[in-house]
């Protein structure tokens, strides 16, 4: 199964996979606690189910927070801001 899931709608737009915000926050907390790894793979996402792992990876790529399997500077900044006043922005 590919992590490259895209759904075309009416006008040809692409809808990224949906992940619950709480799942995203759980990932941010984990990355803040454990540190940002050089790549995001199954070992980093082990606490999530297989389907959720795939959805997280595609969502991170769609949001520009991950290139292939490497975290971007934007993800690093977001993880650093997690649990601070700057995170809301």
Number of C-alpha atoms within 10 A of each C-alpha: 5 6 14 14 14 13 10 10 9 6 6 8 10 13 12 18 18 11 13 10 9 9 13 14 14 14 18 22 15 16 20 17 10 10 13 17 12 10 15 18 14 14 8 16 18 10 13 15 11 12 9 17 18 21 19 22 22 24 21 22 20 17 11 14 21 21 14 13 14 15 19 18 12 13 19 19 13 18 22 17 16 17 14 9 8 11 12 9 6
